[in-house]
Amino acid sequence: MRFNRLAVCVTAGAALLPLPSLAMNVLLVNDDGLTANVQALRTALLAAGHEVLLSVPCRNQSGKGASLDFFKPIGPLTETCVGEAATVGDPGVGPIDGLDDAHYVDGTPVMATMYGLDVLAPQHWGMAPDLVLSGPNEGQNLGTIALTSGTVSNSQYALSRGVSAISVSADHHTSKDASFAPEVADLTLQLLAQLEARSLDDELLPDGVALNVNIPDFHLGESTLLPWEVTRFGNFEQMNTFFVTSLGDDPLAARLGLAGVDLPGVTFAFSSPDDATADTDPQSEALKLLEGAITVTPMQLGYEASLEESHRLSQYLRQAMQ
């Protein structure tokens, strides 16, 4: 099966080597807007011979998950888009000047993905893309935080349309230093080449399966030394989110300028490998990433259980309802 071939391709410590790639029609999306990361990946994909349509949200939409603005007309812009993709007064949806086949949408990440699937791809290719590639995000999306991720939700939405999808997230430091973007792009292209080389029946991934890929912090020029691990969402959290009654009393919120704000809200705290207990899943993606690996987590559509688990639960529910 192709999934088993994937497991062979990215075993721990294995270096991915560039391989000749088959040309694909790629819809490139994200949730951060026109960032250095997404521009570097677009350039790398084109250089590798792929056709690329870019469709990104106008504004940074991190944490919006799969939200949609139903029946809300998208009017002219009231502020400039990230990366100056468009400026105040421009239409709410349109092409990005200076980039071929690149567009912005003043909406949520999934709305930008829908624009690519429903409008751009049919106009440009007359069919759905071969792959929806979401990212690279500026910040990792691991464990339960993926539920709020626009980067991951883009891939989930693509799966719902029957399109193969991969979400890629890099460390937060990539948002501060654009020199990291080409290395992140190269890592993504290496993974695509390996998947293409091992695919069967011209399918990059098995039906109904997408990938959640996370790249750890690395030093410039050393990304090729990172090991690759096939992982699970697991039960170790790098980022623990919680609700507080006073953001001003939360240390992280206070450092972000909310000291003295006596109002409720949501915050988070980071974990370290020392926080892991003996019963933590050793293949948890957050744990493996903190150990310095690039994590590759297969995921199914939405909250659908695996066929084996679904069968077991069906039997249990039938007995419970008798």
N, C-alpha and C positions, 0 to 999 in steps of 0.2 A: 504494500500500500504506500501511497505517497507520503502519508504522515510518518511512517517508519523511516522513509528515506530522509525526511527532514531531520529526524532525531539523529541519524548518522551524520548529517551534514554539519551540525553545530554542537557536537559533543564538547565537553569541557576542555578548554585549553587548545582547541583546534583553531588554527588560523584560516580565515576565509581568503582564498586567492581569487583575483579577478578572472572571470571566464567570459568567453564570447557570449553575448546575449542575443536573444531573439527579439525583434522589434515588437513592442506592445503599444496599444493605445492606452495611455495612462491619464486618469483624472487625478490631479494633484490638488489636495485641499489641506486645510489646517484650522486651528481655532485662534491663532495669534495675529492673523493678517499678513501683510506683505513684509515678512521678516527676512533677515539675511539667510536664515536656515532654509526657508522654502525657496528662495531665489537660487541658492547654491544647489539644492537638489534638482530644481527645474533644469539648471544648466547642465548638471551631470547626466540627467536622464536624456536630454537632447543629444549630448555628446556621445552617449552610448547607442544612439540610433532609435530611441523610442519617440513616439509622437506624444506630446503633452498638452493637455488643456489645464490651465490653472484657474481655480475658482476659490477665492478666499474671502472671509468676512472683512468688512471695512475696518472694524475696530477689534481690539483684543477682546476675545470672548471666552477666555479661560474660565472653567468652572460652570459653564452654561449647560454642559451635558447634551441631552437630546432635545432641548427646548425649542419650540417653534412659536412664531408670532402669527397666530391664525387671524386671517381677515384684516390684517393691519397693512394698509397700503404703504409701500416703500417710496417715500417722497425724496426730494432733493436733500443733499447732505447738509447737516448743520455744523459739522466739524470735519477737519481733514483726516483722512484715513491713515492708518499705520503705513509707514514707508512712503507716504505721499502717493499712494495708489490713486487717490482722487482728492479733490479739495472742496471746500465749502461752496455750495451752489450746484455742484455736479449732480447728475441723476443718482438715485439711490442704488442703482444697479448699472454696471457698464464696464467697458474695456479699460485696461490699465495702459496709459500712454507709455510708449517705448518698449513694451513687451508684447510679442506676438502671442495670440491665443491665450491671453491672461485677462481675468475679469475679477471684479470685486462685487460684493453684495453687502449692503448695510442691513445685516440681519445676523442671526445666530449661525454657528458653524454648520449645523445640519441644513439650514436654509441655503447656505452657499454650496453645500454638497448636492442638494436637490436641484439647484440651478444648473450645476454641471451635468447631472444625470438627465434632467427633464428638458433642458433647453440646449446647452452647449454641445453635448455629445451627439444628440440626434441631428443637429445642424451641421456639425463638423464631420462626423463619421457615419451618420445614418444608422447608428446602433449604439448599444451600451459600451462603455470602456471595457478593456480586458482586466483592468485593475484600478481600484481606488486606493491611492496612497495618501495617507493622512499624516501630515507633519513635515519635517521634524519639529516637535513641540519644544518650546523653551521651558523645560522642567519635566521631570519624569512623571509617568502615570502608572502607579503601582497599587496592587491590592484593591481595597474597596474605594480608594480615591478615583479609580477608573470609572466608577458609577457617575461621577460628576464631570468627567472629562469630555470636552467637545472633540478632542483628538480621537478618542476611542469611540465615541458615539458616531462619528462620521463613518468609521468602519462598520459599526453595527448596522447603521442605516443602509450602507452598501450591501451588506449581507442580506438584508430584508428585500433587496431588489435582485438578489441572485448574482451579485458581482463580487469577485474576489477582492479582498481588502487587507491592508496591512497598516497598522498605526505605528509610528516611530516617534519616540520621545527621547530628548537629550537632557543633559544636566542644565540647571538654571544658569550656569556660568556662560552658556552659549548666547544668552540674551545680552550679555555685557561686552562680549568680544567676538566680532564677526569673523575673526581669523579661524575660529573653530568650525564654522559652517561647512567648508569644503571637506573636512575630514569626516564629519557626520554624514554628509552626502555620499562620500566614497564607501563608508561602511554600509549604508543602505543599498548602494548599487552592488556591492559584493554579495549581500544576502540575496538580492533578486537574481543575480547570476547563478548562485548555487541552487536556488529553488528551480530556476528554469532548466538547469542541467540535469536535475533529478526528477522533473515533472513527467507525468504520464498522460497520454491522451491530450496533449497541448493544454492541460489545466495546471496553473501555477500552484493551486492549493486544492484540497478536497472540497467538494460541495459543502456549503454551510459552515466552513471553518475560516476564521480570520486569525491574524497574528497581532499580538501586542508586544512590541519591541521597545526595550528601554536601554539606553546607553549611559554608562556611569561617567563621573568626572574623569578626565584624562588630561595629560600634559600634551601640548602641541607636538605633533610628530610622532606620538607614541600610541595612537589609536589602534594601529595594526597589532599591537602586543596584547590587546584586551582579549581574554578568553570568552567564548560563547557558551551559553547554557540554555538548554530547553527546560523551561520552568512551568510552575503553576501559579495562579494568583495566590494560593496558599493562605496561611494564617498569621504571617508576620507582617506588620504594618510599619512602613518607614515614616508615614505621616498619619498621626492619629487626630481625627477631627472631633470636636465636641462643642456643645452649646454652653455659654457662660452667661450669668446674670449681669455681669459688669465687665465689659471689655477693658476698661481702664485698669482692672486688677490683674489682667492676664499679662505675663511678661513679654510674650511675643507681640501682642497687640500694642503694648506700651512702647516697645522699640520702634513700631511702625507709625508712631505719632498719635496713638490713642490714649496715652496716659491721662488720667483724670476724666475720661469719658465714662460716666456711670450709666451706661446703657447696655442692654443685652445684645448678644450676637454670637457668631460662630468663629472659632479660632482653631488652631491646630498646634501640635507639638511633634518634633521629630524623635524617632527612636534611633538607637545604635545597636550593633550586633550584640553588645553586652546585655541588652534588654531581652534577648531571645531566651526562652526557657527550653528545657529538655524535650518537651513535646511539640515544639515548633516544627512545622513541615520543612525538612531540609531543602526542598526544592521551591520554597516560597520565593517569588521573583524579587521582592523587596530585600530579602536576606541575601540572595545571590548578588544583587546589584551592589549592596553595601560591601560585599566581599570583592568587588571589582570586576564582575562579569557583565557582558552584554546579555540581557535576558530575552528569550523568545518564548512567549506564552501563547499556545493555541487557545482560541476562544470560539464558542458557538454563538448563535444568534440569541440575543436577549437573555432571558433566564431559563431557556430551554435546557432540560436535563439531557444527559447522554442517553442513547438508546438502552443501554444496560440498566442505568439508574432509573430511567422512565419505566421500564418493564417491572423492576423490583417495587417501585412505589405504586404502580398500578395495582399489583397484587395486594399490597398492604392496604390501599384505600378501599379496594373491593371488600376485603375482610372487615375493615373498620365500619363500613356502611351497611353491612348485613344485619 
